[in-house]
Amino acid sequence: MSSETELADVVRQQQEELAQLRAEVAQWRTRYDGSRVRPLAYTNSANEVAPLYTALDLENSAGTAFETPGEWPFTRGIHPTGYRGKLWTMRQFAGFGTARETNARFKFLLGEGQTGLSVAFDFPTLMGYDADHVRSEGEVGKCGVSISSLADMETLFEGIPLGDVTTSMTINGPAIILFCFYVAAAEKQGVPYEKIAGTVQNDILKEYMAQHAWCFPIEPALRLIVDMFEWCATNTPAWNTISISGYHIREAGSTAAQELAFTLADGFTYVERGIERGLNVDDFAPRLSFFWDIHNDFFEEIAKLRAARRIWARHMKERFGAENPRSWMMRFHSQTAGVTLTAQQPMNNIVRVAYQGLAAVLGGTQSLHTNSMDETLALPSEEAVQVALRSQQILAYETGIPSVADPLGGSYYVEALTDQLEAEAERMFEQIHEIGGVVRGLEDGWFQKRIAESAARQQWEIEQRRKLVVGVNEFVTDEPELTIPLLKVGAEAEQEQRARMAELRATRDQARVDACLDALRGAARGKDNVVPFILECARAYCTLYEIRAALEDVFGAYREPVFF
C-alpha cells in the first residue's frame, strides 16, 4: 500500500471520527444544555464559555499536539524539562520604611527559603524624589523602601552578597538611576559586572498607560531605556534590562485579553526602538523579560501565559528576524492579583492567592510572587509573608505538579482558550497599528480609554451581583471581622531618612557632585549613552532627585493630556 493511500485512509478515519463526535455533541447539547447547565458563563475578558469542549473546538487549530517544551514556538514552555530541571524562583516582593529595616526583612525571607529578592520602593522613590524633598512629606517608607542615594542602596544590601542573589527592582520612571545605584553598590562589594544578575522593571510605556509613575516625556524616556539595552548588552550580560509589565495594566482594570495584547505591543515597540538605534536584535532581545498578573479566572490565566509565549516567539522570529533562540523565548515573572484581594474576610485571600499561584505554575512562570492576605489593609506582616511563601513551597514540594512540563497541554478547553486569546491579541495589534502605534495611542488616550471602559464594566458587574466576590457581595456574614496584626510604618522612618540625607550632603565631595551632574546634562543634550554618566553620579553620591532634575533640565517633565 502506497504512503498516499495510507495517508488518505488516516484522513478519512479522522473525518469519520469527527463526524461521529459532532453527532454525539449535538445529542449532548439537546439533552443537557437546558436545565442542568447554566446557559451563560463568561471569562474575565467577557468571552462566553461553552459548557463542553471537545476536539471539535480545535479543528482549525495548529494546537500543541506536535509541540514539545523547550522548542519554538514555546507554547508548552521555554525549558525542555519544565520544573524538573529547575523550580521557578520564589521571589517575594518586599520593602518598607528605611533601607535598614528592609535589609532585615530580606534576610528573614532568605532564611525562610526565598530564592530571589524583589524590591518594593516607596512612592517618592518611584517618582524620583529624595526623602527630604518637600513632595515626599508624609510618604517616606509608607508603601515601600525609601532609596535616595547609593548610601541607601549599600545599606539595603548590607551582608547580602550581590554576586550570589538575583534581585528584581520594581521601578520605572527613574529606573535607570536605581539600576546605577545597584551597580555601584555591587562594585563596592567587589562583584564583577558579569555576575550582577536580576531585573529592573523599566517599562515606561505601561506607566503612561496605567500606573502613572513617570518622570520624563515619552520620547526621552524611551531613549533612556534603549541606552540601558545598549550598555547592559556589553557590561552586565546577566541583567534583564526590562520587565515588560502587564501587571499594572491589569490592576488598572483591563481584561486578560487586553493585558496580553497591550503588553506585547509595548514589547514590540521596545524592540523596534532598539533596532532603530542600530542594535542587533539578538544582542538585546535575550535580556527582555515580562511580568504578568495572575487573576481568579483559573484557566484563562493559564491560556494567557501559553498564548503570550507563542505570540512573542512568532513575532520575534518572523517579524523582527531574530536568529538566536533565546530572543524567541519569553521569560517572565508572575504575581498574584493584588486587585482581587479583599479587606472583608481577609483570610479568604490565602485561598485566592494559592489558586492564582497554581495557575502561574501551570502556565510555566519562571518566577513568582504570591501576595499576602493582609495587603489590602497594610504592608504585609512577617507572618502573612511567611504564609504566602509557604503556599509556593507547598506547590513546589507537595503537589507533584512540577513533575510534568505543561500538564494541561492537550486539554480541549485550555487549548481552545489559548487559540482564542491569541486571535484576540492579533486583532488588537491590528487596531493599534491603525491608530498609529503605541506611542500615538498613548498620546491620544486610546489605551487609557479602553482600560477605563473595562474597569467600569467589571465594577458594574460586581455592584449588580453579576459577578460574585466571596465575602463582598455574597456569603457576607454579620460576625465581627477577624482581627489580624498589621504592619504600620510611622513617622520615624521619614525622620531617620532625613537625618541620613543631611549627613550625606554634609560629608560628600560637593565639587565632584556638581561636575558629575554637569557632565550628565551634557550627555543628555547630545547622543551619548547616559548610563556611564549616571553611574559616575551614583559613585559621587549624587541623590536620586538631583540626577532626575539634571535630566529634567534637558528633557523636560511629562504632563498627561486630559482624555476624559
N, C-alpha and C positions, 0 to 999 in steps of 0.2 A: 504494500500500500504506500502510495506516494505521500510525501510530507504535506502537499497541498490538500490531499484528501483527508488526512488526519486532522489538519487544522480546520477544515470545513466541518468535520464531524464534531470537533470540540465546540466550535461556534454554534452549531445547530443545537447541541446539547444544552449549552448555556442559555440560548434563546428559549428553549422549551422549559428550562427550569425557571427562568424569569417570568415566562407566561403563566406557569403554574403558581408561582409566588404572587403574581399580580392578582390572580383569581382568588387565592386564599386571603390576601389582604383585603380585597373588596368584600369578601364574606365576613371577615372580622369586623370591618367598619360598619357593615349593616347590622351586625349583632351587638356591638359594644360602643359605638360612637355616641350613643344616646345617653340613657340614664346612668350608665355605670362609669362613664368617663366625662370629666369636666370638659365642656365643649371648647373652652378657650383658655390658653395659658401662653405667657409671653416671657421671653428673655428680658434681661435688663435693657437690651438695645431695642425693645419693642417689637421684636420679631416673633411671630406666632410659633409655638412649639406644637408639633403634631403629637398625638398620643402614642404613636408607634413609629419606629424607624427600622427599615429593612434594607436589603441590598438594592431595592428599587430606588432608594434615595441617593445611591451612589452610581447609578447607571452612567451618568455623564461626567463622573469624577475621575481624575487621574489617580486619586486615592493614595494609599501608602502600602498597598499590597506588595509592591516590588521595591520598597524602600527599606533601608536598614539604618539604624542610628549611626551618626558619625559620617554620613555620606550626604552629598548635595541632593536635594535642597534642604536637608536637615529638619524636615517636619518632625521626625522622631527623636530629635536631639542632636547636639553637636559632638557628643562623645560616644564612641562605639560601644562602650560598656556601661553607659548611663552612670549611676551612682555606685556601681560595684567597684569601679576603679578609684573614685574619689567622691566623697559626700559633698553636698553643697556647703558653702561657707555659712556658718551661723553667725550673723553679723548684727547684733542688737544696737539700734540707734540710741546714742546716749550723749548727754551734755546738759549741764545746768550750773548756774552760779559762776564761780571762778574756775580758772584752769586748775587750780589746786584741788578743788572739790571734784571736778570731773575726772581728774587723774586717779583719784581714789576709786571712783565708780568703774573706770576702765579696768583697774587692777582687780576689782571684785568680779567683774564679768569674765575676765580672762581666767581667774581662779575657778569660776563655776563651769568652765568648759567652752566658753565662746571662742571662736576660731578666727575672728577678724574684728577690727574696730570700725565704728561708724560714728562720725562726729555730728552732733546737732548744735548749731550755733544760735545764739540769741538774736533777736530781731535787729538791734543796732548793727551787729556784725554782718548779718545778711544784707543790710542796706549800705554797708561800707562806712559806718560811723564808729568813732572811738568811744570807749566807755565814758569819757569825760566830756563828750560833745553835748551841747545843750539839747539836741534832739534825742539823745539817749536816756534822758532823765526818766526814772521810774521803770525802765525796761531792761536794765542791765541784768543778765543772767536769768531772766524770768522764764524764757522758753527754750533755753539752750545755753551753751557756754559762751562767755564773753572773751573774744580774742581781738586784741587791739595792736599787737606787735609781735615780733619774733620772740620777745621775752615771754609773752604769754604762751606761745606755741612750745617753747622749750619746757615750760612748767607743765603744760598739758601732757607731754610725753616723757616726763622725767621718770627714769627707771624702766622705760618700755623701749627696748631696742628696735629702732625703726627699720633695721635690716632684716628683722625676723617676723614682723607682722605686716599685714596689709591693712591699709586704712582707707575708708571711704569718707569723703567730706561733702556734705550736702549744702552746697552754696553755689550761687550762680552769678549775680551782678558783679561782685568783687572776687570771683573765683580765682582769677589769675594771681591776685595778690596773696590770698590764703595759700595757694599752691606754692608760691615762692617762699612764704614763711615756713611751710613744711619742709621744702628742700633745704632751706638754710638751717633748720633745726636738725635735719638728718646730717648735714655737713658738720655741725657742732658735735654730733655723736661719732663722727668719723665713718659714716656709712657712704660707700661709693654710690654714685648716681645709678649705676646699673642694678643696684639692689633695692632701690626705692620703688615699692610696689603699692598700688592702690588705685583709687579712682577719685576724681573730683567731678561733681555733677556738671557744672559749667554749661548748662543748657539754657541759654538766654532766650531762645525763641519761645519756649513754653512760659517764660516769665511774662512776656508781653501778652501771651495768650490767656494765661490762667492765674498765676500766683502773684505777679506784680512786684517782685523784689529785684528791681533793676537799678542801674546807675547811669548808663550812658545811652545815647540813641542807638537805633538798631544797627546801622552800618558799622560804626566804630566798635560796637560790642562784638559783631561778627569778626572783625579784624583781629581782636584780641584772642578769640577762640582759635582762629587759623594760626596765629602766632604760636599758640601752645601746641597745636598739631605739629608745626614745623620744628620747634625747639625740642619737644619731647621725643620725637622720632629719632633724633640723633643722641640726645643726652640721657633720657630716662625711659628706655625701651620697655620696661615692665610696668609703666604707669599708664592707666586708662585716662586719656585726655578729656573725655566727656562721657557723661551718662545721660543719654537722650531719654528724657523722662516723660512717660505717660502718666506717672503717679499724680502729679498736681493737676493735670488736665482732667483726670477722672475725679479727683477730690473736689474740683470746682463744679462738677455736675455733668460731665459728658457721659455718653453711653460707652459700652465696651467697644463697639464698632468705631465710634469717633476717637476714642483713646488710641486704638490701633492705627487708624488712618492718619490722624493728625501727628502722632508721634513719629511714625515712619516718614511722613512728609517733611518734618523737621530734620530727620536724619539725612534724607536725600539732599536737603538744602545745604547742610554742613559739608557733605561730600562734594557737591557742586562748587562750593566756595574754596575748598581745599584744592580742587583741580584747577580752578581759575587762578589760584596763586602760583600754579606751576608745579605743585607737588604731585608725585606719582601716587595714584590712589592706593597702591599696595604698600606704600611707605607709612601711611597714617590710618587707613581703614581697619587694620587688625587691632588697633587700640581704641576703637569706638565701642562703647558698650551702651546698654539700655537699662531702663528702670520701669517696672510695671506695677500697677496697682492690682491687688487681688481682692475681688468683691465676693458677695454671697452667692451669686449665680454660678454654682459649682462647675457645671460642665461648660458653660460659655467661657469662663475664665481659662480653663484648660485649653479649649479650642483656640482662644485668642493667642495664647503663647505659641501654639503649634503653627497657626497661620502666620504669626509675626516672623518666625524663623524662615518659613518658606518664601514669604514675600521679599524679605531682605536678601536672601541668597539669590533669588532670581534677578532682582534689580541690580545688585552689585555685580553679578557676572555678566548679564546680558545688556544692561543699560549703561553701566559705568566701566565695563571692560576690565574689572578686577581679575587678576590671574592667580593670585595667592589664595588658596582655600581658606586661610584664616580671615581674609577680607569678606568671604561669603558668610562666615559663621556669625550669627547673632548671639553674643554673650550678654546675659542680663541678670540684674538683681531684682528681687521682688519684695514688696512689703504688703502686709495685710492692710485692709482698707480702714484708715482712721475714721472716715466719714460714716462708716457703718456701726461704729461703737456708740453705745447709748449711756447716758447718765442714769437713766432708770434701770433698775435691776442690773447693776454693773457686772455681777458675776456671770451673767449671760454672755458677756463679751469674751470670756475664756473659751466658750464653745464656738462662737463665731470665728475667733482667731484660729482655733485648731483646724476647723474645716477649710478656712481660707489658706492656711499653711499647707494643708493636704493638697489643695488644688494647685498651688505653686509648685510643689514637688512633683505631682503627677504631670504637670506641664513642662517640667525639665529645667527649673531655675538653677542658676549657678551659685547664687547666694540668696539669703532670706533673712528678713527682719520680721518678727512677729510682735504685734502691738501688745501693750499691757492693758489689763482690764480697767485701769483707773485713769487712762489718758484723756477721757472727756472731762475729768474733774480737776486734774492737776498733773504736774510732771510725774512720771511713774516712780513708785516707791521701789526699793530693792526687792521686797517680797513679790510685788507684781511683776517686775522684770524677770525674776527667777522663774516664776510660773510660765511666763511667755517663752523663755528659753527652754524650759523643760518640755514644752509642747513640741518643739523642734527635735529635741533629743529622743522623745518617745517615738516620733515619726521615723527617725533615723535608725533606732536600735531595737524597737519592739514590734513594729508593724509588718516587717518583711517587704514593705513597698520598694525600698531601694534595690532589691534583688533583681528586678527586671527593668530593662530600659523601655520607656514608653508603654507601660502596661495597658493603657486604654487604646493603643493603636489598633485599628480594625473595628472598634466599636462603631456601629452604624450611626448612632447619634453623634458621637464626638467627631467622626469623620465628616458627617454632613454639616455640622456646625462649623468645623474648620473651613470647609469649602465656602459656606455661606459668608462667613466673616471676611475671608479673602476676597470674595467677589464684591462685598460692600466696600471694602477698603479701596479696591481698584476703581470703583465708581466715584468715590470721594476724591481720589487722586485726579481723576478727570475734571471734577468740579474745581479743584484747587488750581489746576493748570488753566482752566477757562477764566478764572478771576485774576490771573497774572502771577500766581505762585504764592509761596508762604509769606514773604515779606509784604507784598502788596495786600494780601489777605489780612495781615495784622494791622497795616496802616488804615485799611478801610473798615476794620471791625468785623469782618466776615466770620472769623473763628470765634471771637468773643460772643457774637450773637448766637451762633449755633450752640455753644456750650450753655449760655444762659437759657435758651429755649429748652434744652434737655433738662437742666436743673429744675426749672419751673414745672415741667411735666412730672418729674419724679416726686417733687414735693407735693404737687396736687394729688397724685396717686395715693400718697400716704395719708393726706388730710381727708380724702374721700374714702379711705379704707379699701381702695382697690389693690393696694399693696400693704400687706400686713407686716408689722415690725413687733416682734415679741416683746412685751413689757411696755410698749409705747402706745399702740393703738389696738392691741389685742392682748389677752391674758394679763391684763392690768390688775394689780392687787391693791387692797386698801391697807395692807400691812406697812409699817414703817420701813423705809429703805434701809438696806444693810449699811451699816457704818464701816467704812474701811479707812485705814490710816493713809493720809495724804502727805505728799512731799511739797512743802511750800518754801519758796526762795524769798527771803526777807531783804530788807534794805542793806544788810551787812555786806552782801556781795558787791553792790554798787560802791559802797564806801571803800571796800578793800581795793577794788579796781581803780577807783580814782586816786587812791594813795599810791598804787603801783605806777600809774601813769605819771604822776607828779615826780616820783623818784626817777623814772626813766628819762623824762625830759630834762631833769636837772643834772644827770650824770653822763649822758651820751655826748658825742662829739657833734656839736651843732653845725660847725662848718662843713663837716662831711655830710651831714643830713641835707643841708641846703644844696651842696654840689650834686649829690645824687638825684635830688628832686629836679634840679635844673636840667641834668642830663636826660632824665626821663621825659621831661616836656619836649626836649629837642628831638628825641627818638620818635615821640608820638606825632610830632609835626611832619616828620619825614616818613620814610618807608622801612626803617629798620625794625627788626623783630624786637619787641619791647621786653621780652622775658628777661634777658640778661640785665637790663636796666632796672627792672622791678626787683630782681634778685639782689642787685647791689644796694637798692634802697632797704631791702629787708635786712641785709647784713649790717647796715649802718643804723638799724633800729628806728628807721622812719616808721611812723604809725600807719595803720590802715587808712584812716581818713586823709592823712597827708598825701599818701600815694593816690588815693581816689581823687582828691582835689587837684593834684598835679595833672592827672589825665583829663579831668573835667575842664581844666583851663583850656585844653586843646580841643576836646571832643564836644564839650557842652553837656548839658543834662537832658534827660528824657522827660518829656511831658506827654502823658497819654491823651490822645484826642477824645472828645466826648462822642460816644457812639449811641447812647440810649436816650 
